[in-house]
Amino acid sequence: MNFFHKYNNATIVLNNEFIFDPWLYGSLYYNSWSPDKKTLKKSALKNIKYCFISHLHQDHWDLDTIKYFPKKTLFIIPKLKINRVIEVFLKKNGYSKILYVPLKKFIKIDNKYSISVVQPLNQDGLEAKNKIYKNSIKEIDTGCIIKIKNDNSHHLLLSDNSPYNNRVFFKDYKNLKINTAWIPINGYAQDYPFCYDNILISEKKKIIKIMNNKRQNFLVKFLKKLKPDLILPYSSTFTLNGKNKKLFYQ
């Protein structure tokens, strides 16, 4: 039997040895974000063998968490140029075992696990249609599918990779049976319009509600087609600090 444990934000631990998007201890973004719960003892991290990092954002590879991993931990990173930044910081902290994994292909990690990086499905996301994002770089949020050999099961962990582009996923993974689907329910935890001081609070609430409803509709359509055995909503569970804390929770 395989055991998945969900912790802060998008952090999941598989069989006490494989961690995904680690953020358990550090306060990030100039202390504006803090972990929601510190439920995993630091001593437990000495058993970590593998670490998958879905993308560059700090809340998916917290160095205050990673520093408790063994130096022989293998870091599995999507093969995107921008992710070289992650490699630089890992090596500065004494971690040299890094495996870059291409998108869409299943790569064998050991005799128990194989992994495939799910390419960003949010290229045509809600924010991209707004003028202020018109010239932004392409999306960097990936997810992964972990295949476990002992029961031939497949587990989809999308992290922040909201499936706006269903066609891309089903083209890449045609007829693949997904046993568990860990799906991002990011709710109101988004930069736009929350972080823009030139937008009235009443306008923010209206915009966020519309965007959140649209996002949920995309998720429902995706899940109806995917038909996993089990759906687990997760991601964006954290504590916000600073002047906007009260507004955020409202």
ABEGO torsion letter per residue (X at the ends): XBBBBBBBEABBBBGGABBBGBBAABBBGGGABBBABBABBAAAAAABABBBBABABAAABBAAAAAABBAABBBBBBBBAAAAAAAAAAAAAGBABBBBBBBGBBBBABAABBBBBBBBAAAABAAAABAAAAABBBBABBBBBBBBAAAGBBBBBAEABBBABAAAAAAABBGBBBABBBBBBAEABBAOAAABAABBAAAAAAAAAAAAAAAAAAAAAAAAAAGBABBBBBEGBBBBBEAAAAAAAX
